[in-house]
Amino acid sequence: MKLKRLMIFVVFLMWLPGARVWVAAGQANDTAQKKGIPPETAREIADLKKILTDRPGDPAALFSLAMDYAAIGEKTKAIKLLEEMSGAHAGLDPQAPAGRAFASMENDPRLRKLITGIEKENPPIIRSTKVFVLKEADLAPEGIAYDPLDRKFYVSSISKHKIVVVAEGGIAADFKKPGEDGLGETLGMKVDSKRRFLWVVSDSSTPGGAAGENVRSGGANERNGVFQYNLTNGRLLYKHLLPARSRGFLNDVALMSTGDAFVTNTGTGEVFRMSPNHDGIELFLPANTVPQANGIAVSSDDKLVFVAGWLGVARVDIAGRQLKTLSKPKDISDAGLDGMYFYKGSLVGVQNPDLHPGRIVRYYLDSGLDRIERAEVLETYNPLFEVPTTGALVDNSLYFMANTQIDRLSARGTMPPAERLNKIVVVKLNL
């Protein structure tokens, strides 16, 4: 994940201490100033305490609160919270690279003992197989999509502001060159094979506004939105742009069978909707509806959209825009999902920093699709993993990038020289 800063790029803001700032807490601010605690961290601590009052023992909330206390030097409080979190047996692991907030505590015997117990209880599961390798190691890819007609993958690039197309055999070329059509940092993407469209999130942020937010102005606004391409000829069809001075950043895309698209705004907790027939972007869920909205998926009957949020997944009735958080047993955590996909009455999610070094989890839903009945960890502790982000469903398998290495992005959005990075491995996981 990236270092905390006003300039943010992808999902990893979700778990940085102090990044959630949607609830005002004047009393928390006063206390923070007296104790020298950053106001945004104090607000988040207040929010999490309230959440834990309503949902005692929630493992992701305990983990997040522990990160906040670790960030302000309250190590004993952090350890106690992590011990309580581990008692939920949800498999969340503060071991690096996930628990970067605990870096100052990495040699603390209490933390080491805790991590040893968690990892003993949750042994590695490695079922994926290597499909191809991207030799362009410094792409910093966040999104991947698949076209079943041409049998090609499309891969985004945060660092190079371009889109790569990969043919069978792993032969890669630029589908769109750096900055072409005004592309910014490219993130989530989806292919509409029926209509021959590629939907790609483009972002170009400038520092400003409150912590955890991005502000756009001037020409940069022409780069912030979802770009819709014709796959047959590669032409840009529409730019579905955020309004000028919008905050936050768009992240991931999901498609309905009708061709309509949804996109999440991670910085503001909004969700937008777009038509494939004209440009423009419509607010579907207002700010703060799903805090840190990230991965997004549509049910096979087009009636529901699922939105991955800070501490869990929201289920939204598309027609009525009615929302509820999926209920679940306490030993299941559906928090921190980057990529998320609806598959045969279940959700498949990529859970990455800060809650875990990286794992793929399948969440089985009840018949009403409003409760997680059980969860199955499909892959975890794969030594290849270095910040897996999103994937692409292909038949009965999930294809995803095992080692995006986007945790190595600099504050300017650049990567180290390619020779200092590993080639990017795309793997296949049978569901």
RODO-2510 file (C-alpha; in nm, 4 decimals, decimal comma):
residues 431
     n   res          X          Y          Z
     1     m     0,0000     0,0000     0,0000
     2     k     0,1042     0,3568    -0,0424
     3     l     0,2357     0,5964     0,2139
     4     k    -0,0216     0,8295     0,3658
     5     r    -0,0458     1,1567     0,1775
     6     l    -0,3011     1,3918     0,0337
     7     m    -0,2276     1,2599    -0,3118
     8     i    -0,3940     0,9178    -0,3198
     9     f    -0,4178     0,6659    -0,5958
    10     v    -0,6023     0,3420    -0,5240
    11     v    -0,7595     0,1171    -0,2672
    12     f    -0,4852     0,1375    -0,0116
    13     l    -0,6180     0,4626     0,1290
    14     m    -0,8956     0,2439     0,2674
    15     w    -0,6850     0,1318     0,5570
    16     l    -0,4471     0,4190     0,6200
    17     p    -0,4945     0,5637     0,9680
    18     g    -0,6928     0,8843     0,9549
    19     a    -0,8045     0,8456     0,5954
    20     r    -1,1765     0,8192     0,6720
    21     v    -1,3045     1,1688     0,7405
    22     w    -1,6749     1,1564     0,6573
    23     v    -1,8035     1,1971     1,0156
    24     a    -1,7449     1,5239     1,1966
    25     a    -1,6555     1,4886     1,5646
    26     g    -1,5933     1,8215     1,7351
    27     q    -1,5261     1,6663     2,0718
    28     a    -1,2742     1,4289     1,9168
    29     n    -1,0994     1,7273     1,7574
    30     d    -1,0731     1,9083     2,0908
    31     t    -0,9264     1,6007     2,2558
    32     a    -0,6899     1,5498     1,9652
    33     q    -0,5533     1,9019     1,9907
    34     k    -0,4900     1,8592     2,3617
    35     k    -0,3081     1,5298     2,3120
    36     g    -0,1338     1,6203     1,9878
    37     i    -0,3298     1,3588     1,7919
    38     p    -0,4015     1,4467     1,4273
    39     p    -0,7691     1,5560     1,4123
    40     e    -0,8561     1,3124     1,1349
    41     t    -0,7135     1,0231     1,3385
    42     a    -0,9133     1,1338     1,6421
    43     r    -1,2293     1,1472     1,4327
    44     e    -1,1656     0,8001     1,3020
    45     i    -1,1052     0,6647     1,6523
    46     a    -1,4379     0,8147     1,7597
    47     d    -1,6109     0,6634     1,4576
    48     l    -1,4663     0,3192     1,5218
    49     k    -1,5599     0,3247     1,8885
    50     k    -1,9175     0,4020     1,7901
    51     i    -1,9169     0,1245     1,5319
    52     l    -1,7867    -0,1221     1,7902
    53     t    -2,0617    -0,0164     2,0297
    54     d    -2,3165    -0,1058     1,7636
    55     r    -2,1250    -0,4091     1,6346
    56     p    -1,9117    -0,5390     1,9233
    57     g    -1,6266    -0,7647     1,8232
    58     d    -1,6247    -0,6689     1,4550
    59     p    -1,2764    -0,7904     1,3533
    60     a    -1,2101    -0,5298     1,0835
    61     a    -1,3176    -0,2440     1,3120
    62     l    -1,0908    -0,3766     1,5892
    63     f    -0,8035    -0,4068     1,3414
    64     s    -0,8552    -0,0533     1,2121
    65     l    -0,8776     0,0906     1,5635
    66     a    -0,5577    -0,0925     1,6546
    67     m    -0,3868     0,0709     1,3560
    68     d    -0,4958     0,4132     1,4740
    69     y    -0,3648     0,3559     1,8240
    70     a    -0,0379     0,2206     1,6849
    71     a    -0,0052     0,5320     1,4686
    72     i    -0,0253     0,7602     1,7752
    73     g     0,2122     0,5489     1,9839
    74     e    -0,0486     0,3711     2,1990
    75     k     0,1101     0,0298     2,1475
    76     t    -0,0436    -0,1496     2,4436
    77     k    -0,3936    -0,0466     2,3381
    78     a    -0,3148    -0,1607     1,9845
    79     i    -0,2002    -0,5023     2,1053
    80     k    -0,5108    -0,5529     2,3187
    81     l    -0,7340    -0,4694     2,0238
    82     l    -0,5435    -0,7074     1,7976
    83     e    -0,5739    -0,9816     2,0578
    84     e    -0,9490    -0,9279     2,0674
    85     m    -0,9553    -0,9206     1,6878
    86     s    -0,7699    -1,2532     1,6653
    87     g    -1,0323    -1,4073     1,8931
    88     a    -1,2866    -1,3649     1,6133
    89     h    -1,0847    -1,6157     1,4043
    90     a    -1,1525    -1,4207     1,0846
    91     g    -0,7989    -1,4754     0,9550
    92     l    -0,6978    -1,1076     0,9481
    93     d    -0,3220    -1,0781     0,9840
    94     p    -0,1197    -0,7697     1,0918
    95     q     0,1996    -0,9166     0,9509
    96     a     0,3834    -0,6981     0,6979
    97     p     0,3206    -0,5952     0,4301
    98     a    -0,0361    -0,5697     0,5570
    99     g     0,0223    -0,4132     0,8949
   100     r     0,2355    -0,1191     0,7963
   101     a     0,0853     0,0825     1,0779
   102     f     0,2497    -0,1656     1,3140
   103     a     0,6003    -0,1251     1,1684
   104     s     0,7253     0,0409     1,4852
   105     m     0,6044    -0,2627     1,6796
   106     e     0,7393    -0,5370     1,4555
   107     n     0,9890    -0,6562     1,7176
   108     d     0,7398    -0,6416     2,0027
   109     p     0,7171    -1,0009     2,1357
   110     r     0,3447    -0,9562     2,1985
   111     l     0,2841    -0,8769     1,8321
   112     r     0,5128    -1,1573     1,7144
   113     k     0,3268    -1,4082     1,9315
   114     l    -0,0065    -1,2841     1,8007
   115     i     0,1001    -1,3132     1,4364
   116     t     0,2458    -1,6604     1,4921
   117     g    -0,0860    -1,7789     1,6352
   118     i    -0,2905    -1,6316     1,3501
   119     e    -0,0690    -1,7825     1,0819
   120     k    -0,0622    -2,1225     1,2535
   121     e    -0,4411    -2,1211     1,2537
   122     n    -0,4508    -2,0141     0,8866
   123     p    -0,1917    -2,2085     0,6845
   124     p    -0,1033    -2,1134     0,3263
   125     i    -0,3444    -2,2114     0,0504
   126     i    -0,1942    -2,1916    -0,2990
   127     r    -0,4172    -2,3166    -0,5787
   128     s    -0,3529    -2,0684    -0,8586
   129     t    -0,1374    -2,1405    -1,1612
   130     k     0,0746    -1,9038    -1,3671
   131     v    -0,0817    -1,7990    -1,7000
   132     f     0,1535    -1,5344    -1,8391
   133     v     0,4102    -1,2784    -1,7346
   134     l     0,4162    -0,9053    -1,8111
   135     k     0,7765    -0,8101    -1,8711
   136     e     0,7012    -0,4395    -1,8258
   137     a     0,7578    -0,4619    -1,4509
   138     d     0,7027    -0,0925    -1,3753
   139     l     0,3441    -0,0737    -1,5021
   140     a     0,1924    -0,0509    -1,1546
   141     p    -0,1215    -0,2230    -1,2877
   142     e    -0,4443    -0,1933    -1,0883
   143     g    -0,7145    -0,3228    -1,3225
   144     i    -0,7466    -0,6204    -1,5545
   145     a    -1,0309    -0,7159    -1,7916
   146     y    -1,0890    -0,9954    -2,0420
   147     d    -1,2493    -1,0019    -2,3857
   148     p    -1,3767    -1,3577    -2,4515
   149     l    -1,4311    -1,2907    -2,8239
   150     d    -1,0772    -1,1854    -2,9085
   151     r    -0,9331    -1,3801    -2,6141
   152     k    -0,7350    -1,0807    -2,4996
   153     f    -0,6661    -0,9278    -2,1608
   154     y    -0,6515    -0,5547    -2,0956
   155     v    -0,4346    -0,4203    -1,8146
   156     s    -0,4286    -0,0710    -1,6666
   157     s    -0,1239     0,1263    -1,5512
   158     i    -0,1132     0,3792    -1,2712
   159     s     0,2447     0,4857    -1,3330
   160     k     0,2414     0,5080    -1,7134
   161     h    -0,1135     0,6391    -1,7772
   162     k    -0,1821     0,3826    -2,0456
   163     i    -0,3649     0,0584    -2,1291
   164     v    -0,1893    -0,2625    -2,2291
   165     v    -0,3496    -0,5392    -2,4344
   166     v    -0,2235    -0,8956    -2,3947
   167     a    -0,2905    -1,1557    -2,6637
   168     e    -0,2730    -1,5322    -2,6254
   169     g     0,0752    -1,6432    -2,5353
   170     g     0,1293    -1,3370    -2,3200
   171     i     0,2244    -1,1087    -2,6089
   172     a     0,1728    -0,7536    -2,4827
   173     a     0,1390    -0,4231    -2,6663
   174     d    -0,0005    -0,0790    -2,5949
   175     f    -0,3738    -0,0524    -2,6611
   176     k    -0,3467     0,3130    -2,5610
   177     k    -0,0133     0,4883    -2,5248
   178     p     0,0768     0,7004    -2,2202
   179     g    -0,1630     0,9942    -2,1932
   180     e    -0,3408     0,9102    -2,5187
   181     d    -0,6933     1,0542    -2,5329
   182     g    -0,6030     1,2407    -2,2142
   183     l    -0,5693     0,9279    -2,0018
   184     g    -0,4497     0,9763    -1,6460
   185     e    -0,3653     0,7004    -1,4028
   186     t    -0,5687     0,4031    -1,5249
   187     l    -0,7369     0,1852    -1,2645
   188     g    -1,0435    -0,0424    -1,2738
   189     m    -1,1706    -0,1691    -1,6089
   190     k    -1,4359    -0,3971    -1,7570
   191     v    -1,5083    -0,5399    -2,1027
   192     d    -1,8598    -0,5438    -2,2478
   193     s    -1,8034    -0,8198    -2,5024
   194     k    -2,1592    -0,8027    -2,6392
   195     r    -2,1354    -0,4367    -2,7365
   196     r    -1,7549    -0,4395    -2,7900
   197     f    -1,6766    -0,1746    -2,5290
   198     l    -1,3902    -0,1335    -2,2847
   199     w    -1,4640     0,0800    -1,9776
   200     v    -1,1571     0,2256    -1,8041
   201     v    -1,1261     0,4469    -1,4976
   202     s    -0,8910     0,7412    -1,5503
   203     d    -0,7710     0,9582    -1,2631
   204     s    -0,5417     1,2576    -1,2341
   205     s    -0,5369     1,4136    -0,8908
   206     t    -0,3867     1,7255    -0,7449
   207     p    -0,3187     1,7784    -0,3735
   208     g    -0,5799     1,9818    -0,1939
   209     g    -0,8932     1,9686     0,0148
   210     a    -0,9349     1,7670     0,3310
   211     a    -0,7169     1,4692     0,4145
   212     g    -0,8156     1,1633     0,2181
   213     e    -0,9590     1,3645    -0,0682
   214     n    -0,8428     1,4759    -0,4092
   215     v    -0,9485     1,7957    -0,5816
   216     r    -0,9600     1,8444    -0,9573
   217     s    -0,9635     2,1691    -1,1477
   218     g    -0,8768     2,3116    -1,4839
   219     g    -0,7575     2,0793    -1,7595
   220     a    -0,7083     1,7908    -1,5167
   221     n    -1,0844     1,7515    -1,5081
   222     e    -1,0725     1,6140    -1,8625
   223     r    -0,8841     1,3123    -1,7304
   224     n    -1,1005     1,2218    -1,4315
   225     g    -1,3795     0,9875    -1,5186
   226     v    -1,4526     0,6635    -1,6993
   227     f    -1,3342     0,6358    -2,0592
   228     q    -1,5429     0,4192    -2,2912
   229     y    -1,3604     0,2644    -2,5868
   230     n    -1,4706     0,0777    -2,8977
   231     l    -1,2823    -0,2528    -2,8904
   232     t    -1,3232    -0,3082    -3,2638
   233     n    -1,1266    -0,0021    -3,3742
   234     g    -0,9785     0,1283    -3,0484
   235     r    -1,1526     0,4639    -3,0735
   236     l    -1,2591     0,6618    -2,7713
   237     l    -1,6392     0,6821    -2,7688
   238     y    -1,7172     0,8832    -2,4550
   239     k    -1,5563     1,0369    -2,1519
   240     h    -1,7890     1,0046    -1,8544
   241     l    -1,6269     1,2825    -1,6518
   242     l    -1,6648     1,3909    -1,2929
   243     p    -1,7752     1,7526    -1,2517
   244     a    -1,5033     2,0126    -1,1967
   245     r    -1,3858     2,0470    -0,8372
   246     s    -1,5055     1,6955    -0,7566
   247     r    -1,3387     1,5264    -0,4629
   248     g    -1,2213     1,1743    -0,4040
   249     f    -1,1167     0,9404    -0,6847
   250     l    -1,2950     0,6887    -0,9017
   251     n    -1,1736     0,3344    -0,8577
   252     d    -1,3598     0,0316    -0,9931
   253     v    -1,6299    -0,0455    -1,2511
   254     a    -1,9130    -0,2991    -1,2826
   255     l    -2,1489    -0,3599    -1,5749
   256     m    -2,5150    -0,4557    -1,6054
   257     s    -2,6301    -0,6848    -1,8845
   258     t    -2,8073    -0,3786    -2,0307
   259     g    -2,4680    -0,2151    -2,0844
   260     d    -2,5059     0,0447    -1,8076
   261     a    -2,1998     0,0870    -1,5869
   262     f    -2,1430     0,1691    -1,2204
   263     v    -1,8248     0,3198    -1,0764
   264     t    -1,7165     0,3745    -0,7166
   265     n    -1,5632     0,6902    -0,5692
   266     t    -1,3395     0,5634    -0,2921
   267     g    -1,2534     0,9036    -0,1509
   268     t    -1,6144     1,0167    -0,1002
   269     g    -1,8169     0,6970    -0,0626
   270     e    -2,0238     0,7753    -0,3745
   271     v    -2,1358     0,5482    -0,6568
   272     f    -2,2103     0,6788    -1,0076
   273     r    -2,4011     0,5305    -1,3002
   274     m    -2,3338     0,5723    -1,6728
   275     s    -2,5125     0,4866    -1,9961
   276     p    -2,3239     0,3224    -2,2842
   277     n    -2,5150     0,5369    -2,5339
   278     h    -2,3998     0,8866    -2,4398
   279     d    -2,1460     1,0658    -2,2252
   280     g    -2,2210     1,1914    -1,8768
   281     i    -2,2147     1,0515    -1,5248
   282     e    -2,5151     1,0307    -1,2912
   283     l    -2,4952     1,0188    -0,9121
   284     f    -2,6436     0,6859    -0,8018
   285     l    -2,5495     0,6860    -0,4314
   286     p    -2,4547     1,0149    -0,2607
   287     a    -2,1395     1,0860    -0,0641
   288     n    -2,0772     0,8808     0,2514
   289     t    -2,3337     0,6175     0,1548
   290     v    -2,0667     0,3451     0,1406
   291     p    -1,7552     0,4763     0,3182
   292     q    -1,4454     0,3978     0,1115
   293     a    -1,6506     0,2386    -0,1682
   294     n    -1,4159     0,0244    -0,3771
   295     g    -1,4874    -0,3102    -0,5417
   296     i    -1,8272    -0,3327    -0,7087
   297     a    -2,0324    -0,6124    -0,8658
   298     v    -2,3802    -0,6563    -1,0157
   299     s    -2,5998    -0,9617    -0,9537
   300     s    -2,6710    -1,1853    -1,2497
   301     d    -3,0359    -1,0705    -1,2635
   302     d    -2,9391    -0,6994    -1,2734
   303     k    -3,1443    -0,6290    -0,9607
   304     l    -2,8656    -0,5686    -0,7098
   305     v    -2,5306    -0,3959    -0,6977
   306     f    -2,2828    -0,4941    -0,4280
   307     v    -2,0343    -0,2311    -0,3098
   308     a    -1,7286    -0,3158    -0,1023
   309     g    -1,6758    -0,0616     0,1730
   310     w    -1,4515     0,0188     0,4661
   311     l    -1,5763    -0,2513     0,7032
   312     g    -1,8016    -0,4633     0,4847
   313     v    -2,0093    -0,5062     0,1705
   314     a    -2,3277    -0,3106     0,1010
   315     r    -2,6165    -0,4590    -0,0968
   316     v    -2,8133    -0,2042    -0,2999
   317     d    -3,1455    -0,2566    -0,4746
   318     i    -3,0861    -0,0898    -0,8114
   319     a    -3,4466     0,0065    -0,8807
   320     g    -3,5191     0,1588    -0,5395
   321     r    -3,1619     0,2444    -0,4373
   322     q    -3,2308     0,0839    -0,1004
   323     l    -2,9146    -0,0157     0,0827
   324     k    -2,8263    -0,2564     0,3593
   325     t    -2,4976    -0,3970     0,4825
   326     l    -2,4604    -0,7710     0,4355
   327     s    -2,4947    -0,9476     0,7683
   328     k    -2,2471    -1,2224     0,8497
   329     p    -2,1083    -1,4413     1,1290
   330     k    -1,8424    -1,2780     1,3477
   331     d    -1,5694    -1,5091     1,2189
   332     i    -1,6076    -1,3710     0,8665
   333     s    -1,4600    -1,0429     0,7457
   334     d    -1,5707    -0,8985     0,4125
   335     a    -1,3868    -0,5717     0,4756
   336     g    -1,1134    -0,4251     0,2581
   337     l    -1,2137    -0,5932    -0,0681
   338     d    -1,0442    -0,4417    -0,3694
   339     g    -1,1675    -0,6411    -0,6664
   340     m    -1,5086    -0,8037    -0,6076
   341     y    -1,7125    -1,0274    -0,8404
   342     f    -2,0578    -1,1871    -0,8358
   343     y    -2,0308    -1,5572    -0,9140
   344     k    -2,3123    -1,8131    -0,8903
   345     g    -2,4863    -1,6620    -0,5913
   346     s    -2,1619    -1,5717    -0,4159
   347     l    -1,9111    -1,2877    -0,4040
   348     v    -1,5433    -1,3422    -0,4754
   349     g    -1,3173    -1,0756    -0,3281
   350     v    -0,9515    -0,9791    -0,3304
   351     q    -0,8676    -0,8772     0,0274
   352     n    -0,5420    -0,6885     0,0558
   353     p    -0,3541    -0,4408     0,2807
   354     d    -0,3946    -0,3396     0,5487
   355     l    -0,6033    -0,6304     0,6734
   356     h    -0,3979    -0,9101     0,5245
   357     p    -0,0857    -0,9582     0,3104
   358     g    -0,3301    -1,0685     0,0401
   359     r    -0,5941    -1,3374     0,0005
   360     i    -0,8804    -1,4401    -0,2271
   361     v    -1,2054    -1,5206    -0,0458
   362     r    -1,5384    -1,6531    -0,1685
   363     y    -1,8434    -1,5417     0,0286
   364     y    -2,1480    -1,7668    -0,0066
   365     l    -2,4761    -1,5741     0,0189
   366     d    -2,8183    -1,6893     0,1305
   367     s    -3,1089    -1,7217    -0,1141
   368     g    -3,2125    -1,3600    -0,0533
   369     l    -2,8586    -1,2369    -0,1264
   370     d    -2,8572    -1,0263     0,1896
   371     r    -2,6449    -1,2369     0,4244
   372     i    -2,3080    -1,4097     0,4055
   373     e    -2,3661    -1,7656     0,5230
   374     r    -2,0076    -1,8827     0,5061
   375     a    -1,6726    -1,7920     0,3585
   376     e    -1,4038    -1,9980     0,1897
   377     v    -1,0450    -1,8779     0,1598
   378     l    -0,9388    -1,9788    -0,1914
   379     e    -0,5813    -1,8515    -0,1820
   380     t    -0,3637    -1,7021     0,0896
   381     y     0,0030    -1,6554     0,1783
   382     n     0,1146    -1,7157    -0,1781
   383     p     0,4826    -1,6117    -0,1867
   384     l     0,4186    -1,4490    -0,5253
   385     f     0,1735    -1,2027    -0,3738
   386     e     0,2754    -0,8403    -0,3636
   387     v    -0,0468    -0,6423    -0,3450
   388     p    -0,2940    -0,8330    -0,5623
   389     t    -0,5680    -0,5863    -0,6531
   390     t    -0,8362    -0,6858    -0,9015
   391     g    -0,9145    -0,9719    -1,1343
   392     a    -1,1289    -1,0847    -1,4265
   393     l    -1,3832    -1,3658    -1,4218
   394     v    -1,3299    -1,5989    -1,7166
   395     d    -1,5747    -1,8897    -1,7252
   396     n    -1,5267    -2,0569    -1,3870
   397     s    -1,1922    -1,9020    -1,2977
   398     l    -1,0557    -1,5763    -1,1615
   399     y    -0,7517    -1,4349    -1,3395
   400     f    -0,5587    -1,1759    -1,1390
   401     m    -0,2184    -1,0102    -1,1062
   402     a    -0,0343    -1,1694    -0,8158
   403     n     0,2309    -0,9003    -0,7752
   404     t     0,1268    -0,5558    -0,8940
   405     q     0,3978    -0,4025    -0,6695
   406     i     0,2029    -0,0791    -0,6501
   407     d     0,3123    -0,0470    -0,2902
   408     r     0,6373     0,0791    -0,4426
   409     l     0,4782     0,3822    -0,6078
   410     s     0,6385     0,7102    -0,5081
   411     a     0,4437     1,0150    -0,3932
   412     r     0,4675     1,1385    -0,7546
   413     g     0,3092     0,8200    -0,8872
   414     t     0,6309     0,6844    -1,0378
   415     m     0,7828     0,3390    -0,9988
   416     p     1,1436     0,2365    -0,9327
   417     p     1,3494     0,1330    -1,2378
   418     a     1,2168    -0,1846    -1,3952
   419     e     1,5378    -0,3730    -1,3208
   420     r     1,4647    -0,3350    -0,9504
   421     l     1,1199    -0,4890    -0,9854
   422     n     0,9840    -0,8344    -1,0542
   423     k     0,8020    -0,9169    -1,3734
   424     i     0,4258    -0,9083    -1,3191
   425     v     0,2715    -1,2531    -1,2954
   426     v    -0,0901    -1,3138    -1,3959
   427     v    -0,2374    -1,6262    -1,2394
   428     k    -0,5534    -1,8339    -1,2804
   429     l    -0,7556    -1,9545    -0,9828
   430     n    -1,0296    -2,2076    -1,0472
   431     l    -1,3479    -2,1310    -0,8562
***
